Amino acid sequence: MKNIPRTFLLTVLLGTAYFLPALAAPQVHVTVNGQSVSFPDESPYVDVQTNRTMVPARFVAEKLGLKVQWNGQTKQVTFTKKEKTIILTIGQNRALVNGEQITFDAQAVIENKRTMVPIRFISEAFDAQIDWIADHALVVVTTPEYLKVVQKGTWIWDATIIKTDQEKIFKFARDNDLTTIYLQIDKGVPETVYQNFVRSATEKQIKVEALAGRPQWALTNNQNQIKDFLSWVKAYNAAVESEERFAGLHFDIEPYILAEWKTNQKLVIENWMENMRFIEKETKGSGLKITLDVPFWLHLVKLPNSNYSMSAWLMEKADSVVIMDYRNTALGNDGIVANAHTLLREASTLKRQAIVAVETAPSSEGAFTTFYSLNVGAMKTELQVAKEKLSHYSSYAGFAIHDYKSWTELDAKSKTKAP
């Protein structure tokens, strides 16, 4: 048989079995940490007798970094990473995990000189996560290290709930792997409440960004409102302990909602640019990261007397953007993936981070713009597919779900409807 290389993670045990694949089995695709895995000879397959999925060990292994050794005499495959070792024997549904025998419902097999091993058992033993997206015959393998890198955020527009619902917020954050909260600043909320919330978030490795903005903030005659916000955040951060500080400034301005956008777009853009220069100047040296919410179509808007896109210009003034890509399907000409491509390319060129956002609130723009009428399961499936397609962009930094209130309501509704 062919030698298995030294690096590894593995196969798909949405099953496994000691049977040959059926010719009618669907083509299975595999991604590891957002990267597609290529199989040059023996392809993954679903065994029709067991409804289990099998994948060649070698090629998934190369993406996951396990040491692999093959013993032809004993027909055993050994996988090692740090202090953990797993030994599988071809044709058996037992494994040795650091010397302890563990039984599972699958067997390692040899198929056309390729070793096929049960990925669910082994990858979970190495703390990796596996998801099966049936509609796309897609296996998604994610390591803990990768989960820590990819961001997941949401907006909290009502700051008063950080006092009344703090425990609920952090439980939801934990259950949904949140890494960032965009928290609107309400000066009516005591600073001590912000301190307590941000400190608790920091302890849970969740970043909190100070959120503010309205369409009128694109106009220079409202620059004082921006200055007040910046002054408040800078004064707050200077007065509190490091673990109580906001990680950055998050602006949601959206001037295209203004009536002036239709009547004098050039003037609005010029004002918007002037206010962004003001923000850049006022925050220089503050250590505050700047994030901007932008619609996915903003590249179509050009600077006055130029072919340069407004989206790229804004990225130059910020550290990251959240692309408001409000669609409820990943694929298709008007899906999440297609709509995000241009801004992700711009962000990659400019070495900026880009987070792709979806909507869960009801929308007057059409049911296709939100997951409101669907469920969290459907949203998770579409985001997994989108992630697999978008992860090759160096700028891709994760997802955001708008907003906390609507998302929690959708989550509760989905659980109520679940069988």
C-alpha positions as CSV (number, residue, x, y, z in Angstrom):
1,M,0.0,0.0,0.0
2,K,1.1,3.6,-0.4
3,N,2.8,5.1,2.6
4,I,0.8,7.6,4.5
5,P,2.7,10.9,5.0
6,R,3.7,12.2,8.4
7,T,1.1,14.9,8.7
8,F,-2.6,14.1,9.3
9,L,-6.0,14.4,10.6
10,L,-8.5,12.4,8.7
11,T,-11.7,11.0,7.2
12,V,-15.2,11.4,7.5
13,L,-17.1,9.2,9.8
14,L,-20.3,10.7,9.3
15,G,-19.6,7.3,9.1
16,T,-17.3,4.6,8.0
17,A,-17.4,0.9,7.3
18,Y,-15.5,-2.1,6.0
19,F,-17.4,-2.1,2.7
20,L,-16.6,-1.0,-0.9
21,P,-18.2,2.3,-2.0
22,A,-21.3,2.1,-4.1
23,L,-21.1,3.6,-7.6
24,A,-24.1,5.7,-7.1
25,A,-22.7,7.4,-4.0
26,P,-22.7,11.2,-4.2
27,Q,-19.5,13.1,-4.6
28,V,-18.4,14.2,-1.2
29,H,-16.3,17.4,-0.6
30,V,-14.1,18.1,2.4
31,T,-12.7,21.3,3.8
32,V,-10.3,21.7,6.6
33,N,-10.1,25.1,8.3
34,G,-11.8,26.6,5.4
35,Q,-9.5,25.1,2.8
36,S,-10.8,22.5,0.2
37,V,-9.0,19.2,0.3
38,S,-8.1,17.6,-3.0
39,F,-8.1,13.9,-3.6
40,P,-6.2,13.0,-6.8
41,D,-7.1,9.3,-6.9
42,E,-9.4,7.7,-4.3
43,S,-12.3,10.1,-3.7
44,P,-14.4,10.3,-0.6
45,Y,-17.7,8.4,-0.8
46,V,-20.8,7.6,1.1
47,D,-21.3,3.8,1.7
48,V,-24.9,3.0,0.8
49,Q,-25.0,0.0,3.1
50,T,-24.1,1.9,6.3
51,N,-24.8,5.5,5.2
52,R,-21.3,6.3,6.4
53,T,-18.9,8.6,4.7
54,M,-15.2,7.6,4.1
55,V,-12.3,9.8,3.1
56,P,-8.7,9.0,2.4
57,A,-6.5,9.7,5.4
58,R,-3.5,11.1,3.7
59,F,-4.9,14.2,2.1
60,V,-6.9,15.4,5.1
61,A,-3.8,14.7,7.2
62,E,-1.7,17.1,5.2
63,K,-4.1,19.9,6.3
64,L,-4.1,19.0,10.0
65,G,-0.6,18.3,11.0
66,L,-0.7,15.0,12.7
67,K,2.3,12.7,12.6
68,V,1.3,9.5,10.8
69,Q,3.0,6.1,10.8
70,W,2.0,2.9,9.0
71,N,3.0,-0.6,10.1
72,G,2.4,-3.0,7.3
73,Q,2.9,-6.1,9.4
74,T,0.3,-5.3,12.0
75,K,-1.8,-3.2,9.5
76,Q,-1.9,-0.4,12.0
77,V,-2.0,3.4,11.5
78,T,-0.6,5.6,14.3
79,F,-1.5,9.2,14.6
80,T,0.4,11.5,17.0
81,K,0.0,15.1,18.0
82,K,1.8,16.6,21.0
83,E,1.1,14.2,23.9
84,K,-1.7,12.3,22.3
85,T,-1.4,9.1,20.2
86,I,-4.1,7.1,18.5
87,I,-3.6,3.6,17.0
88,L,-6.1,2.2,14.5
89,T,-6.0,-1.4,13.2
90,I,-7.4,-2.0,9.7
91,G,-10.8,-3.9,10.0
92,Q,-11.3,-3.3,13.7
93,N,-13.7,-0.8,15.4
94,R,-11.4,-0.4,18.4
95,A,-8.6,2.1,18.9
96,L,-5.9,2.7,21.5
97,V,-5.9,6.3,22.7
98,N,-2.8,6.9,24.8
99,G,-2.9,3.2,25.6
100,E,-6.6,3.0,26.6
101,Q,-8.9,0.9,24.4
102,I,-11.8,2.8,23.0
103,T,-14.6,1.3,20.9
104,F,-16.4,3.2,18.1
105,D,-18.9,2.3,15.4
106,A,-16.5,2.4,12.5
107,Q,-13.5,0.6,11.0
108,A,-10.4,1.7,9.3
109,V,-10.2,0.2,5.8
110,I,-7.9,-0.1,2.8
111,E,-9.5,1.0,-0.4
112,N,-7.5,0.9,-3.7
113,K,-4.3,1.1,-1.8
114,R,-5.5,4.1,0.2
115,T,-6.1,4.0,4.0
116,M,-9.5,5.3,5.0
117,V,-10.0,6.1,8.6
118,P,-13.0,7.4,10.7
119,I,-12.6,11.1,10.9
120,R,-15.2,11.8,13.5
121,F,-13.7,9.6,16.1
122,I,-10.1,10.6,15.5
123,S,-10.6,14.3,14.9
124,E,-12.8,14.7,18.0
125,A,-10.2,12.8,19.9
126,F,-7.8,15.5,18.8
127,D,-10.4,18.2,19.7
128,A,-11.3,19.1,16.2
129,Q,-14.9,19.8,15.2
130,I,-16.8,18.2,12.3
131,D,-19.9,19.4,10.5
132,W,-21.9,17.6,7.8
133,I,-23.8,19.8,5.3
134,A,-26.0,17.3,3.7
135,D,-27.4,19.6,1.0
136,H,-24.0,20.1,-0.4
137,A,-22.4,16.7,0.5
138,L,-19.8,18.8,2.4
139,V,-17.7,17.7,5.3
140,V,-16.3,20.7,7.3
141,V,-13.4,20.0,9.7
142,T,-12.3,22.8,12.0
143,T,-9.5,22.7,14.6
144,P,-9.6,24.6,17.9
145,E,-6.7,26.9,16.7
146,Y,-8.7,27.9,13.7
147,L,-11.8,28.6,15.7
148,K,-9.9,31.0,17.8
149,V,-8.7,33.0,14.8
150,V,-12.1,33.3,12.9
151,Q,-14.2,36.1,14.4
152,K,-17.9,35.9,15.1
153,G,-19.7,39.1,16.1
154,T,-23.1,40.7,16.8
155,W,-24.6,44.1,17.4
156,I,-26.2,45.1,20.7
157,W,-28.2,48.3,20.1
158,D,-29.8,48.6,23.5
159,A,-26.9,49.1,26.0
160,T,-29.3,49.0,29.0
161,I,-29.5,45.2,28.7
162,I,-25.8,44.7,29.6
163,K,-26.9,45.4,33.2
164,T,-30.1,43.5,33.3
165,D,-29.3,40.6,31.0
166,Q,-25.5,40.2,31.3
167,E,-25.6,36.5,32.3
168,K,-28.0,35.7,29.4
169,I,-25.8,37.6,26.9
170,F,-22.6,35.7,27.9
171,K,-24.4,32.4,27.9
172,F,-25.6,33.1,24.3
173,A,-22.1,34.2,23.4
174,R,-20.6,31.0,24.7
175,D,-23.2,28.8,23.0
176,N,-22.6,30.5,19.7
177,D,-18.8,31.0,19.8
178,L,-19.0,34.8,19.8
179,T,-15.6,36.6,19.7
180,T,-16.8,40.2,19.4
181,I,-19.7,42.3,20.6
182,Y,-20.5,45.7,18.9
183,L,-22.0,47.6,21.8
184,Q,-23.8,50.8,21.2
185,I,-22.8,53.6,23.5
186,D,-25.6,55.1,25.6
187,K,-24.4,57.9,27.8
188,G,-27.4,57.2,30.1
189,V,-25.8,53.9,31.1
190,P,-23.4,54.4,34.0
191,E,-19.7,53.9,33.2
192,T,-19.5,51.4,36.0
193,V,-21.9,49.2,34.1
194,Y,-19.7,49.4,31.0
195,Q,-16.7,48.6,33.1
196,N,-18.3,45.5,34.6
197,F,-19.6,44.2,31.2
198,V,-16.3,44.8,29.3
199,R,-14.3,43.2,32.1
200,S,-16.5,40.2,32.1
201,A,-16.3,39.9,28.4
202,T,-12.5,40.2,28.5
203,E,-12.3,37.4,31.0
204,K,-14.3,35.3,28.5
205,Q,-12.0,36.3,25.6
206,I,-14.7,38.4,24.0
207,K,-13.8,41.8,22.6
208,V,-16.2,44.7,22.9
209,E,-16.2,47.5,20.4
210,A,-17.8,50.9,21.1
211,L,-20.6,51.2,18.5
212,A,-22.2,54.4,17.2
213,G,-23.4,56.1,14.1
214,R,-26.4,57.3,12.1
215,P,-26.8,58.4,8.5
216,Q,-26.5,62.0,9.4
217,W,-22.9,61.4,10.6
218,A,-21.9,61.5,7.0
219,L,-22.6,65.2,6.9
220,T,-20.0,67.7,8.2
221,N,-22.6,69.7,10.0
222,N,-22.9,66.8,12.4
223,Q,-19.2,66.4,13.1
224,N,-19.6,67.6,16.7
225,Q,-21.7,64.5,17.4
226,I,-18.8,62.3,16.2
227,K,-16.4,64.3,18.3
228,D,-18.6,63.8,21.4
229,F,-18.6,60.1,20.8
230,L,-14.8,59.9,20.3
231,S,-14.2,62.1,23.3
232,W,-16.4,59.9,25.5
233,V,-14.7,56.6,24.5
234,K,-11.2,58.0,24.8
235,A,-11.9,59.5,28.2
236,Y,-13.5,56.2,29.3
237,N,-10.6,54.1,28.1
238,A,-8.1,56.4,29.8
239,A,-9.9,56.2,33.2
240,V,-10.4,52.4,33.5
241,E,-8.2,49.3,33.8
242,S,-6.9,47.7,30.7
243,E,-9.3,44.8,30.9
244,E,-12.3,47.2,31.0
245,R,-11.3,49.1,27.9
246,F,-13.1,49.0,24.5
247,A,-11.1,47.2,21.9
248,G,-12.1,49.6,19.2
249,L,-14.5,52.0,17.6
250,H,-17.3,50.6,15.4
251,F,-19.1,53.0,13.1
252,D,-22.5,52.3,11.4
253,I,-23.2,55.4,9.3
254,E,-25.0,54.3,6.1
255,P,-25.5,57.8,4.4
256,Y,-27.3,56.2,1.4
257,I,-30.4,56.2,3.6
258,L,-30.4,60.0,3.5
259,A,-32.7,61.8,1.1
260,E,-29.7,63.8,0.0
261,W,-28.1,60.6,-1.4
262,K,-30.5,60.7,-4.2
263,T,-30.5,64.5,-4.8
264,N,-26.8,65.3,-4.4
265,Q,-24.8,62.1,-3.9
266,K,-21.5,63.8,-4.8
267,L,-21.9,66.3,-1.9
268,V,-22.8,63.5,0.5
269,I,-19.7,61.5,-0.5
270,E,-17.5,64.6,-0.1
271,N,-18.9,65.2,3.4
272,W,-18.6,61.6,4.3
273,M,-14.9,61.6,3.3
274,E,-14.3,64.7,5.3
275,N,-15.8,63.2,8.4
276,M,-13.7,60.0,7.9
277,R,-10.6,62.1,7.7
278,F,-11.7,63.8,11.0
279,I,-12.1,60.4,12.7
280,E,-8.7,59.3,11.4
281,K,-7.1,62.4,12.8
282,E,-8.9,62.3,16.2
283,T,-8.1,58.6,16.8
284,K,-4.4,58.7,15.7
285,G,-2.2,57.3,18.4
286,S,-5.2,56.2,20.6
287,G,-4.7,52.5,20.0
288,L,-8.3,52.2,19.1
289,K,-9.0,49.9,16.1
290,I,-11.6,51.4,13.6
291,T,-14.3,49.2,12.1
292,L,-16.8,50.4,9.5
293,D,-20.1,48.8,8.5
294,V,-20.4,48.9,4.7
295,P,-22.9,47.5,2.2
296,F,-21.7,44.8,-0.2
297,W,-22.4,47.0,-3.2
298,L,-20.4,50.0,-2.1
299,H,-17.7,49.3,-4.6
300,L,-20.1,50.5,-7.3
301,V,-20.0,54.0,-5.8
302,K,-17.0,56.0,-7.0
303,L,-15.1,58.9,-5.5
304,P,-16.0,62.3,-7.1
305,N,-14.1,62.7,-10.4
306,S,-12.5,59.3,-10.0
307,N,-12.9,55.6,-10.8
308,Y,-11.6,54.6,-7.3
309,S,-14.3,52.9,-5.3
310,M,-15.7,54.4,-2.1
311,S,-15.4,51.0,-0.4
312,A,-11.6,50.8,-1.0
313,W,-11.2,54.4,0.1
314,L,-13.0,53.7,3.4
315,M,-10.9,50.6,4.0
316,E,-7.8,52.8,3.7
317,K,-9.1,54.8,6.7
318,A,-10.1,51.8,8.8
319,D,-8.6,48.6,10.2
320,S,-11.5,46.4,9.2
321,V,-14.9,46.5,7.6
322,V,-18.1,44.5,8.2
323,I,-19.7,43.8,4.9
324,M,-23.4,44.0,5.2
325,D,-24.1,41.1,2.9
326,Y,-27.8,40.6,3.8
327,R,-28.8,37.5,1.9
328,N,-30.1,34.1,3.2
329,T,-28.4,31.8,0.7
330,A,-24.7,31.2,0.3
331,L,-24.6,30.4,-3.4
332,G,-26.1,31.8,-6.6
333,N,-25.6,35.1,-8.5
334,D,-27.1,37.1,-5.7
335,G,-25.9,35.0,-2.8
336,I,-23.6,35.8,0.2
337,V,-20.5,34.5,-1.6
338,A,-21.0,36.3,-4.9
339,N,-21.9,39.6,-3.2
340,A,-18.9,39.5,-0.9
341,H,-16.2,38.8,-3.5
342,T,-15.4,42.3,-4.7
343,L,-15.0,43.8,-1.2
344,L,-13.0,40.9,0.0
345,R,-10.6,41.3,-2.9
346,E,-10.3,45.0,-2.2
347,A,-9.6,44.3,1.5
348,S,-7.0,41.6,0.6
349,T,-5.2,44.1,-1.7
350,L,-5.2,46.7,1.1
351,K,-4.3,44.2,3.8
352,R,-7.4,44.9,5.8
353,Q,-9.8,42.5,7.6
354,A,-13.3,41.9,6.3
355,I,-16.1,40.3,8.3
356,V,-19.2,39.2,6.3
357,A,-22.5,39.9,8.0
358,V,-26.0,38.5,7.6
359,E,-29.4,39.6,8.9
360,T,-31.9,37.9,11.2
361,A,-34.4,40.8,11.7
362,P,-37.5,41.2,9.5
363,S,-36.8,43.3,6.4
364,S,-38.9,45.4,4.1
365,E,-36.4,44.7,1.3
366,G,-37.6,41.1,0.8
367,A,-37.5,37.7,2.5
368,F,-34.3,36.8,0.7
369,T,-32.3,39.4,2.6
370,T,-32.8,37.9,6.1
371,F,-33.0,34.6,7.9
372,Y,-36.0,35.9,9.9
373,S,-38.5,33.5,8.2
374,L,-36.1,30.5,8.3
375,N,-34.2,29.1,11.4
376,V,-30.8,29.1,12.9
377,G,-30.1,25.7,11.4
378,A,-30.6,27.1,7.9
379,M,-28.4,30.0,8.8
380,K,-25.6,27.8,10.1
381,T,-25.7,25.7,7.0
382,E,-25.5,28.6,4.6
383,L,-22.7,30.3,6.6
384,Q,-20.7,27.0,6.6
385,V,-21.0,26.9,2.8
386,A,-20.1,30.6,2.5
387,K,-17.1,30.1,4.8
388,E,-15.8,27.2,2.7
389,K,-15.9,29.5,-0.4
390,L,-14.6,32.7,1.2
391,S,-11.8,31.4,3.4
392,H,-9.2,31.6,0.6
393,Y,-9.3,35.4,0.8
394,S,-6.5,36.6,3.1
395,S,-8.9,39.4,4.2
396,Y,-11.7,37.1,5.3
397,A,-12.0,37.3,9.1
398,G,-15.3,35.7,10.0
399,F,-19.0,36.4,10.2
400,A,-21.3,38.8,12.1
401,I,-25.0,38.3,12.7
402,H,-27.3,41.3,12.9
403,D,-28.4,41.7,15.5
404,Y,-28.3,40.3,19.1
405,K,-32.0,40.9,19.8
406,S,-33.3,39.4,16.5
407,W,-30.8,36.5,16.6
408,T,-31.8,35.4,20.1
409,E,-35.5,35.6,19.1
410,L,-34.7,33.5,16.0
411,D,-32.8,31.0,18.2
412,A,-35.7,30.7,20.6
413,K,-38.2,30.4,17.7
414,S,-36.1,27.7,16.1
415,K,-35.9,25.7,19.3
416,T,-39.7,25.9,19.8
417,K,-40.3,24.5,16.3
418,A,-37.7,21.8,16.6
419,P,-39.2,18.3,16.9
